């Protein structure tokens, strides 16, 4: 750690000297050379101070990830849209019906565009029929889908 502190102090001193040389002589090249030399000194000091750097990448095992695991950009955008839509609808249901429901929206792509294929809604235990109806109406209006697209589940307990 002491080596890193020393290296930082030397780098700062070199930068100050480079700035003074530049101001006094108006020499831009001299300033750049001094800063470059100080930067190289810092790199050499770090190389010697940190043993992990000296070993190189031999001790570092990078994960191997296939491109197929990431999916396409379209699928990533679709998954993000599902999460955003679910959050927005949860907030609207809480405001309109007073329910702290949890939603899972599944979007699918059709020839005409993207549509809500299915909405799973988890209601808190003890949700009344009026609240359920209000939530259903809100979902049907917001998604432009019928009640058949909604799957209801109720949390256990109270």
Number of C-alpha atoms within 10 A of each C-alpha: 8 8 14 15 10 13 21 17 13 16 21 14 13 19 20 15 15 23 20 14 17 16 12 9 11 12 14 13 12 15 21 15 12 19 20 16 14 21 18 13 16 20 13 12 16 16 15 14 16 13 10 13 14 12 11 10 10 9 9 10 7 7 6 6 8 8 8 7 7 10 10 11 9 9 13 12 11 17 15 12 15 19 15 13 19 20 15 11 21 21 15 18 23 15 11 13 19 14 21 16 21 20 23 18 22 18 17 14 12 9 5 6 7 11 14 17 16 18 22 16 21 17 21 17 12 11 16 12 9 10 17 17 12 15 23 19 14 17 22 15 10 12 16 12 16 12 13 10 16 19 13 13 14 13 13 9 7 6
